Amino acid sequence: VFDPMPDSGGKCQSDLERGPVDISACPAPERKRFLLGPAPKSAGMIECRIIREKAGPNRLHPRYILETDGGVFLLQAKKQKQNRTSNYAIAMSKVEMLTKESDGYLGKLRSNFLGLEFIACGAGLNPNKMHPSLPNGHAMLLARQEMVAVQY
């Protein structure tokens, strides 16, 4: 049986005998690894809900919050200003959207003009804006990775 998150002694890990993963007990580094990787088989189905906040200052640039059905905060996404297409910054911070350089920043979700193509990228540098003097191996480590693409 393949489990993408082998037990490393973290509090949010579980095995098949103990039951589901306790996400609320995860420290920040473990939670980031949990959010960016596939769910462990022992977790089963993780039911979540998305809450949209678009009242007040978020009217034109809504904020979406992903939390478990038990109310445990997982991440937030906020629409970025001054973009021709929909771009959302995704972070683990509940209070305020973080900068791209902070540890809680997870990446961004970008769509095309028609809203038919979506691409989620991890944290990292834009490959098109990297300095050409960087060695290729180092540039590949710094470049953001495309996590998922969806087309309708």
C-alpha positions as CSV (number, residue, x, y, z in Angstrom):
1,V,0.0,0.0,0.0
2,F,1.5,3.4,-1.0
3,D,1.2,6.2,1.4
4,P,2.7,9.5,0.2
5,M,3.2,10.7,3.7
6,P,5.1,8.1,5.7
7,D,5.0,8.4,9.4
8,S,7.7,10.8,10.5
9,G,6.6,11.2,14.1
10,G,4.6,14.3,13.4
11,K,1.4,14.8,15.4
12,C,-0.8,15.1,12.3
13,Q,0.2,11.7,11.0
14,S,-1.9,8.6,11.6
15,D,-1.8,5.0,10.6
16,L,-4.6,2.7,9.6
17,E,-5.3,1.6,13.1
18,R,-5.6,5.1,14.6
19,G,-8.0,6.4,12.1
20,P,-8.1,9.8,10.3
21,V,-5.4,12.4,10.2
22,D,-5.8,15.3,12.8
23,I,-5.1,18.4,10.6
24,S,-5.7,20.7,13.6
25,A,-2.6,19.3,15.4
26,C,-0.3,19.9,12.4
27,P,2.5,22.4,12.9
28,A,3.0,24.9,10.0
29,P,5.8,22.9,8.2
30,E,3.8,19.7,8.3
31,R,0.6,21.4,7.3
32,K,2.4,22.9,4.2
33,R,3.7,19.5,3.3
34,F,0.2,18.1,3.8
35,L,-1.5,20.7,1.6
36,L,1.0,20.5,-1.2
37,G,1.2,16.7,-1.4
38,P,-1.4,14.0,-1.9
39,A,-3.5,13.0,1.1
40,P,-2.3,9.9,3.0
41,K,-4.3,6.8,2.3
42,S,-5.1,6.5,6.1
43,A,-6.9,9.9,5.9
44,G,-9.6,8.6,3.7
45,M,-11.8,11.3,2.3
46,I,-11.2,14.8,3.7
47,E,-14.4,16.8,3.5
48,C,-13.9,20.6,3.2
49,R,-15.9,23.7,2.4
50,I,-15.1,26.9,0.6
51,I,-16.3,30.2,2.1
52,R,-16.4,33.3,-0.1
53,E,-16.0,36.7,1.5
54,K,-16.9,39.5,-0.8
55,A,-18.5,42.1,1.5
56,G,-16.9,45.5,2.3
57,P,-13.3,45.9,1.1
58,N,-13.4,42.4,-0.6
59,R,-16.2,43.4,-3.0
60,L,-14.1,43.6,-6.1
61,H,-11.3,41.3,-4.9
62,P,-13.0,38.4,-3.1
63,R,-11.2,36.2,-0.6
64,Y,-11.9,32.4,-0.5
65,I,-11.2,30.3,2.6
66,L,-10.8,26.6,2.5
67,E,-11.6,24.8,5.8
68,T,-12.5,21.3,6.9
69,D,-16.1,20.5,7.8
70,G,-14.9,20.5,11.4
71,G,-13.9,24.2,11.0
72,V,-10.1,23.8,10.8
73,F,-8.6,26.5,8.6
74,L,-6.4,25.1,5.7
75,L,-5.7,28.0,3.3
76,Q,-7.0,31.2,1.8
77,A,-7.0,32.6,-1.8
78,K,-7.4,36.3,-2.6
79,K,-8.0,37.8,-6.0
80,Q,-5.0,39.9,-7.0
81,K,-5.6,43.5,-8.1
82,Q,-4.6,45.0,-11.5
83,N,-4.5,41.8,-13.5
84,R,-6.2,41.3,-16.9
85,T,-7.2,37.8,-16.0
86,S,-8.2,36.2,-12.7
87,N,-5.2,35.6,-10.5
88,Y,-5.5,34.4,-6.9
89,A,-2.6,34.2,-4.4
90,I,-2.9,31.2,-2.1
91,A,-1.5,31.2,1.4
92,M,-1.7,29.4,4.7
93,S,-2.2,32.6,6.7
94,K,-5.7,33.1,8.1
95,V,-5.3,36.8,8.9
96,E,-3.6,38.6,6.0
97,M,-2.3,37.7,2.6
98,L,1.4,37.1,2.8
99,T,4.2,38.1,0.3
100,K,5.6,35.6,-2.2
101,E,8.8,35.4,-0.1
102,S,7.1,34.3,3.2
103,D,6.9,30.7,4.4
104,G,3.1,30.6,4.4
105,Y,2.8,31.5,0.7
106,L,1.8,28.4,-1.3
107,G,1.4,29.7,-4.9
108,K,-1.1,31.1,-7.2
109,L,-4.0,30.1,-9.4
110,R,-4.3,31.8,-12.8
111,S,-7.1,31.6,-15.4
112,N,-7.3,32.8,-19.0
113,F,-9.6,35.6,-20.1
114,L,-12.6,33.3,-20.8
115,G,-12.2,31.4,-17.6
116,L,-11.8,28.1,-19.5
117,E,-8.2,27.3,-18.5
118,F,-6.8,27.3,-15.0
119,I,-3.2,26.8,-13.9
120,A,-2.0,26.4,-10.3
121,C,1.7,27.2,-9.7
122,G,3.7,26.7,-6.6
123,A,5.9,29.3,-4.9
124,G,9.0,30.3,-6.8
125,L,10.2,32.7,-9.5
126,N,8.6,33.3,-12.8
127,P,10.8,31.3,-15.3
128,N,10.4,34.1,-17.9
129,K,11.7,36.8,-15.6
130,M,14.8,35.0,-14.3
131,H,18.2,36.5,-14.9
132,P,19.9,34.8,-17.9
133,S,23.2,34.6,-16.0
134,L,21.9,32.0,-13.6
135,P,23.2,28.5,-14.2
136,N,20.5,26.2,-15.6
137,G,20.5,23.8,-12.6
138,H,20.1,26.7,-10.1
139,A,17.4,28.3,-12.3
140,M,15.4,25.1,-12.3
141,L,15.5,24.9,-8.5
142,L,14.3,28.5,-8.1
143,A,11.6,28.4,-10.8
144,R,8.0,27.9,-9.7
145,Q,6.4,24.6,-10.6
146,E,3.1,24.1,-12.4
147,M,1.1,21.9,-10.0
148,V,-2.1,21.4,-11.9
149,A,-3.8,22.6,-15.1
150,V,-7.6,22.3,-15.8
151,Q,-9.2,23.0,-19.2
152,Y,-12.9,23.1,-20.0
